[in-house]
Amino acid sequence: MSILSKEEARKILEKVMSFSQADHLEAGIDGGMSGNIRYARNTVTTSGVEENLSLGVTAAFGKKTGTATINELDDASLEKVVRRAEELAQLSPESPEYMEPVGPREFPDSKGFAQSTADISPALRALFARKSISMCKEKGLIGAGFLEDGQRFNAIMNSKGLFAYEKYTNADFTLTVRSKDGTGSGWVTRDYNDISKLDIEEVTNIAMQKAEGSRNAKAIEPGKYTVILEPAAAIGLLQRMFWNMNARSADEGRSFMSKKGGGTKLGEQIVDQRINMYSDPFHPEVPGSTWSDDGLPIEKMDWIRDGVIKNLRYGRYWAKEKGVEPVPFPSNVIMEGGDASIEDMIKSTKRGILVTRLWYIRSVDPQTLLNTGLTRDGTFYIENGEIKYPVKNFRFNESPIIMLNNLEMLGKPQRINGNMVPPIKVRDFTFSSLSDAI
C-alpha cells in the first residue's frame, strides 16, 4: 500500500478533513517504494528494498498552528493525528506570518513517472552492478557504485477544498573507480526518471578513463586559471546561486541580490548576457512537480534571461507584504548552453584546468556568494589545446556570480541532480591552495 492511487489518496484525505474541529486544516500524504544495490572493491556489499508511507496534518486556530504525523491509516489513527495536531495548535503561540490555506484549483499532471523505473527488479539492479564490476576488473581497476531507484506519490488537501496529487519515479547512479595503486580516481553520476536511459557501460567507461588518466598527479602552483567545469562540477556553484534567489533575503539586505542602500537587483544584468536560466515542470529531460507544498502552481518561468534577473522567489507571506504574486520554488532549473563540446573547450585553451567535480562546498560570504571547496576525482592540466597530465586537487575560493561574468564558452546541457547544466569554460577561476587527497 506504499503507492496510493489518486482516488485512494483523496478518500483518505477527505476522511482526515472530516475529523477536523480547527479553523483550518492542511494534510499531506506521501509514500513510495525504493530499491538499491551497492558495491565496493568490485564486490556487491548490500542490496535492499524499502517501503514507506506517511501522513502529516497541520491544524490552525487563528494564527496558532500545530503539526502531527502518523503512518497508520485506519479511521482511529486518522482521527488521533488530527486531534494531536489540534492540541499542539492550542498550546502554540501565534505566528505573525501565518497564512490561511489557498483555495481549490486545478493542476496539470506531472510527467515524472516512468513505468520502466517502477518495474525495475532486484535482478536488473544486479545485472547493472555485474556489468560495471566486470568492466572494472578487466581493466585492473577497483569500482565502488551505488544504484538507487524508486517510485513515489504525493498528495495534499486542505479544508478550503484544495486537492493535488502526483506520482513520479527516479533512478540515481554514482560510481567511483580507483587505480589499484591508489593514485588515480574517477567518478561519474547519472540520474533519470526513466531507468531505460541509463547506459551502464558508457558511464563505467567514463569513470575508468578518469581513474587511469588521473594516476600520479603532479603538483602545480595554485592561482587564477582558465577552468573547464564539467556539469557535475558546475552544478555545485550554480545551485548555490539559485537557492539564494529569494526576494525576502534580498529585500532584507542578506543576499547577493541585495542592492546597497536597499532594494533588490531584480531587472538588472548581473552576469554575462549569454546566461539564461529558467524552470519548466514539463521539460522532457527533467520533468518536475506542477505544484508546491502550499498548493501554488509551478509553471515555466525565466529566472535569468540575457544575464538579467527576471524573477525572484516570493513566499506567500512576503508576497502579501510587498503586494505581489507569490512565486514558489521550482521543481527544476535549466541553464541553456551552447554547441561546444568539452573537447572543443580543451582545444581552445592555451593554459588551463579541467575539473571533473567539486565537493565539500561551503559558503564564505552570502552577500557575494563566495564559496570554498575542493576539486576531486580527476583534475587535469591543459596546455596548448591538449591535456598534458593530471594535477593534484585544489581548494578553490570562487563566487558563481564572478564565474559567470568571466564566461568564455558553454557546452550542451546535461541532466545532473534533476536539473540541466552545461559544461562551462571560464577565465580567472581562483584556486587558493593544494590538496593531497585524490
C-alpha positions in Angstrom: 0.0 0.0 0.0 3.0 2.3 -0.3 1.8 3.7 -3.6 -1.8 5.0 -3.4 -3.8 5.9 -6.5 -5.2 9.4 -6.8 -8.7 8.3 -5.6 -7.3 6.3 -2.7 -5.3 9.3 -1.5 -8.3 11.6 -2.0 -10.5 9.3 0.1 -8.0 9.1 3.0 -7.5 12.9 3.0 -11.3 13.6 2.9 -11.6 11.4 5.9 -8.9 13.4 7.7 -10.8 16.6 6.9 -14.0 15.2 8.3 -12.4 14.8 11.7 -11.3 18.5 11.9 -12.5 20.9 14.6 -9.9 23.6 13.7 -10.4 26.8 11.8 -8.2 25.4 9.0 -6.7 22.0 8.4 -4.0 21.0 5.9 -2.9 17.4 5.3 -0.4 15.7 3.1 0.2 12.1 2.4 3.2 10.6 0.6 4.8 7.2 0.2 6.8 5.0 -2.0 8.9 2.0 -2.8 12.6 2.1 -3.5 15.4 -0.4 -4.1 19.1 -0.2 -4.2 22.3 -2.1 -4.8 25.8 -1.1 -3.6 29.2 -2.4 -4.4 32.7 -1.7 -3.3 36.1 -3.2 -4.2 34.4 -4.9 -7.1 32.0 -6.8 -4.8 28.3 -6.3 -4.1 28.1 -5.3 -0.4 24.4 -4.5 0.2 21.1 -4.5 -1.6 17.6 -3.9 -0.4 14.0 -2.7 -0.9 12.2 -0.1 1.3 8.6 0.9 1.5 7.2 3.8 3.5 4.0 5.8 3.9 3.5 9.0 6.0 0.6 11.3 6.7 1.2 14.8 8.1 -1.5 17.2 9.4 -1.3 20.9 10.3 -4.2 22.4 12.3 -4.8 26.1 12.8 -6.8 28.1 15.3 -6.5 31.7 14.2 -2.7 32.2 13.8 -1.8 29.3 16.1 -0.7 26.1 14.4 0.3 22.6 15.3 1.6 19.7 13.2 1.5 15.9 13.8 2.4 12.9 11.7 1.5 9.2 11.6 2.0 6.2 9.4 -1.2 4.3 10.2 -4.3 5.0 8.1 -7.2 3.3 9.9 -10.0 5.7 10.9 -9.0 5.7 14.6 -5.4 6.6 13.7 -6.6 9.4 11.3 -8.7 10.9 14.0 -5.9 10.6 16.5 -3.4 12.5 14.4 -5.9 15.3 13.7 -6.6 15.7 17.5 -2.9 15.7 18.2 -2.3 18.5 15.7 -5.2 20.5 17.2 -3.9 20.0 20.7 -0.5 21.3 19.7 -2.0 24.2 17.9 -3.9 25.3 21.0 -0.6 25.2 23.0 1.4 27.2 20.4 2.0 30.9 20.3 0.5 32.9 17.4 2.6 33.1 14.3 2.5 36.7 12.9 3.4 35.3 9.4 0.7 32.6 9.3 -1.2 32.4 6.0 -4.5 30.7 5.6 -4.6 27.8 3.1 -5.2 28.5 -0.5 -8.5 27.6 -2.2 -9.2 24.9 -4.8 -7.5 24.9 -8.2 -6.6 22.5 -11.0 -3.1 21.3 -11.7 -1.9 19.6 -14.9 -0.5 16.1 -14.3 3.3 15.8 -13.8 5.3 13.9 -16.5 7.8 12.5 -14.0 6.5 8.9 -13.9 8.2 6.2 -16.0 6.8 2.6 -15.9 10.2 1.2 -16.7 11.6 2.5 -13.4 8.6 1.4 -11.4 9.0 -2.1 -12.8 12.8 -2.5 -12.0 13.6 -5.7 -10.3 16.4 -6.9 -8.0 17.7 -9.0 -10.9 18.0 -5.9 -13.1 19.9 -4.0 -10.4 22.2 -7.0 -10.0 22.8 -7.0 -13.8 23.8 -3.3 -13.8 26.2 -4.0 -11.0 27.7 -7.1 -12.6 28.4 -5.3 -15.9 30.1 -2.4 -14.2 32.1 -4.6 -11.9 33.2 -6.8 -14.8 34.4 -3.8 -16.8 36.5 -2.6 -13.8 38.0 -6.0 -13.2 39.0 -6.4 -16.9 41.0 -3.1 -16.7 42.6 -3.9 -13.3 40.6 -1.1 -11.6 38.5 -1.0 -8.4 34.9 0.1 -8.6 32.5 1.3 -5.9 29.0 2.1 -7.1 25.5 2.8 -5.8 22.3 2.4 -7.8 19.0 3.5 -6.2 15.6 3.7 -7.9 12.1 4.4 -6.6 8.5 5.3 -7.3 6.6 7.7 -5.1 3.4 9.6 -4.8 2.5 12.8 -3.0 -1.0 14.3 -2.3 -2.2 17.3 -0.4 -5.6 18.6 0.7 -6.9 21.4 2.8 -10.2 22.5 4.5 -10.7 25.1 1.8 -11.2 22.4 -0.9 -7.7 22.2 -2.4 -6.5 18.8 -3.6 -3.4 17.9 -5.6 -1.8 14.5 -6.5 1.3 13.4 -8.3 3.2 10.2 -9.0 6.9 10.1 -10.1 9.9 7.8 -10.4 13.6 8.3 -10.1 16.8 6.4 -10.7 20.2 7.6 -9.5 23.6 6.0 -10.1 27.1 7.1 -8.9 30.4 5.3 -9.5 33.9 5.9 -8.2 36.7 4.0 -9.8 40.2 3.8 -8.3 43.5 2.5 -9.6 45.0 -0.4 -7.6 48.0 1.7 -6.6 45.6 4.3 -5.1 46.9 7.2 -7.1 44.1 7.6 -9.6 40.4 8.2 -9.1 37.5 8.7 -11.5 33.9 9.5 -10.8 30.6 9.7 -12.6 26.9 10.3 -11.8 23.7 9.9 -13.7 20.0 10.5 -12.7 16.8 9.9 -14.7 13.1 9.4 -14.3 13.3 6.7 -16.8 15.8 3.9 -15.9 16.0 2.8 -19.6 18.1 5.8 -20.3 20.9 4.6 -18.1 23.8 3.2 -20.2 25.9 1.4 -17.6 28.7 0.7 -20.0 29.1 4.3 -21.1 29.2 5.7 -17.5 31.5 3.0 -16.3 33.9 3.7 -19.2 33.9 7.4 -18.2 34.9 6.7 -14.6 37.5 4.2 -15.7 39.1 6.6 -18.1 39.2 9.3 -15.4 40.8 6.9 -12.9 43.5 5.7 -15.3 44.2 9.3 -16.6 44.5 10.8 -13.1 47.2 8.5 -11.8 50.4 10.0 -10.4 49.1 13.6 -10.4 51.6 16.4 -10.3 51.5 19.4 -8.0 51.3 22.8 -9.7 51.0 26.2 -8.2 47.6 27.5 -7.1 46.4 30.7 -8.6 43.9 32.0 -11.2 43.4 29.7 -14.1 41.1 29.3 -17.1 38.9 26.4 -16.0 36.6 24.0 -17.8 33.9 22.8 -15.4 32.1 19.6 -16.3 28.4 19.7 -15.4 29.0 17.8 -12.2 31.5 20.5 -11.2 29.4 23.4 -12.3 26.2 22.3 -10.6 27.5 22.8 -7.1 28.1 26.5 -7.5 25.1 27.2 -9.8 22.7 25.6 -7.3 24.0 27.8 -4.5 23.3 30.8 -6.7 19.8 29.7 -7.5 19.0 28.7 -3.9 19.8 32.3 -2.9 17.5 34.0 -5.5 15.0 34.7 -2.7 13.2 38.1 -2.6 12.9 38.3 1.2 16.5 37.8 1.9 17.3 40.3 -0.9 14.9 42.9 0.5 16.3 42.5 4.0 19.9 43.0 2.8 21.1 39.5 3.4 22.0 38.2 0.0 23.9 38.8 -3.2 20.6 40.0 -4.7 20.5 42.9 -2.3 21.4 46.5 -3.5 23.4 48.9 -1.4 21.0 51.3 0.1 18.0 49.0 -0.2 16.1 47.1 -2.8 16.9 44.2 -5.0 18.7 43.6 -8.2 15.6 42.4 -10.0 15.7 43.6 -13.6 19.5 44.2 -13.5 22.1 42.4 -15.5 24.4 40.6 -13.1 26.1 38.0 -15.3 27.3 37.5 -18.8 24.5 38.1 -21.3 24.8 34.6 -22.7 23.5 33.2 -19.4 19.9 32.1 -19.5 18.2 30.1 -16.7 14.6 29.0 -16.5 12.4 26.3 -14.9 9.8 24.2 -16.6 8.0 21.3 -14.9 7.3 19.8 -18.4 10.8 19.8 -19.7 11.2 16.4 -21.4 14.6 15.6 -19.7 13.8 16.8 -16.2 10.1 16.7 -15.6 9.1 18.0 -12.2 6.2 18.7 -9.9 3.4 21.1 -11.1 2.5 22.3 -7.6 4.3 23.4 -4.5 3.8 22.1 -0.9 1.5 25.0 -0.1 -0.7 24.4 -3.1 0.6 27.0 -5.6 1.0 26.1 -9.3 4.6 25.7 -10.5 4.8 27.0 -14.1 7.5 27.6 -16.7 9.4 30.7 -15.7 12.5 32.7 -16.6 14.9 33.4 -13.8 17.8 34.9 -15.7 17.5 36.0 -19.3 20.4 37.5 -21.3 22.2 37.9 -18.0 19.3 39.9 -16.4 17.5 38.8 -13.3 13.8 38.3 -14.4 12.2 36.8 -11.3 12.9 36.1 -7.6 11.1 33.6 -5.3 8.3 35.0 -3.1 6.8 33.1 -0.3 3.1 33.8 0.3 3.7 35.9 3.4 6.4 38.1 1.8 4.4 38.4 -1.4 1.5 39.8 0.6 3.8 42.2 2.4 5.1 43.5 -0.9 1.8 43.5 -2.8 3.0 41.0 -5.5 2.0 37.5 -6.6 3.8 34.6 -4.8 6.5 32.8 -6.7 7.1 29.2 -5.4 10.4 27.3 -5.5 10.5 25.5 -8.8 10.9 21.7 -9.3 13.9 22.1 -11.6 16.4 24.6 -13.1 17.5 24.5 -16.8 20.6 26.5 -17.8 20.8 27.0 -21.5 24.1 26.2 -23.2 25.9 26.3 -26.5 27.3 23.9 -29.1 30.8 23.5 -27.8 31.9 20.1 -26.7 34.4 19.6 -23.8 36.9 18.6 -26.5 36.3 21.9 -28.2 36.9 23.8 -25.0 40.1 21.9 -24.4 41.4 22.7 -27.9 40.7 26.4 -27.4 42.6 26.6 -24.1 46.2 27.7 -24.1 46.7 27.1 -20.4 44.0 25.8 -18.0 42.5 23.2 -15.8 39.8 20.6 -16.5 37.7 19.8 -13.4 35.5 16.7 -13.1 33.6 17.7 -10.0 33.7 20.0 -6.9 32.8 18.7 -3.4 32.5 19.8 0.2 31.4 23.3 -0.9 30.8 25.7 1.9 29.6 29.4 2.0 32.2 32.0 2.9 30.2 35.2 2.2 26.5 35.1 1.4 26.4 38.7 0.1 29.0 38.0 -2.6 28.2 34.2 -2.9 31.8 33.5 -2.3 32.2 29.7 -1.7 35.1 27.4 -0.9 35.5 23.7 -1.6 37.8 21.1 -3.3 38.2 19.5 -6.7 38.0 15.7 -6.8 38.2 12.5 -8.9 40.1 13.8 -11.9 41.7 17.3 -12.3 43.9 17.8 -15.4 46.3 20.4 -16.7 45.7 21.7 -20.2 48.4 23.3 -22.3 48.2 24.4 -26.0 44.9 22.7 -26.5 45.8 19.3 -25.0 45.5 17.6 -21.7 49.1 17.3 -20.6 48.9 15.5 -17.3 46.8 15.0 -14.1 47.3 17.5 -11.3 46.8 17.3 -7.6 43.5 18.6 -6.3 42.9 22.3 -5.4 40.9 24.2 -2.8 39.0 26.9 -4.6 37.5 30.2 -3.4 35.1 31.4 -6.0 31.7 33.1 -6.5 29.3 31.8 -9.2 28.5 35.5 -10.0 32.1 36.3 -10.7 32.5 33.0 -12.5 29.5 33.7 -14.8 31.0 37.2 -15.6 34.2 35.5 -16.7 32.4 33.2 -19.1 34.2 32.1 -22.3 32.3 29.1 -23.6 29.2 27.0 -23.0 28.5 23.4 -23.9 25.5 21.2 -24.4 23.3 20.9 -21.2 23.3 17.6 -19.4 20.9 16.3 -16.7 22.5 16.5 -13.3 20.7 16.3 -9.9 17.4 16.7 -11.6 18.5 19.9 -13.4 20.0 20.7 -16.8 23.5 22.2 -16.7 26.1 22.7 -19.5 29.9 22.3 -19.2 31.3 25.8 -18.7 34.6 27.4 -19.6 35.6 30.5 -17.6 38.7 32.5 -17.1 40.4 33.6 -13.8 38.9 30.9 -11.6 40.6 31.1 -8.2 42.5 28.1 -6.8 43.8 29.1 -3.3 45.8 26.0 -2.2 46.7 22.4 -3.0 45.1 19.2 -1.5 46.8 15.9 -1.3 43.5 13.9 -1.5 42.7 12.2 -4.7 
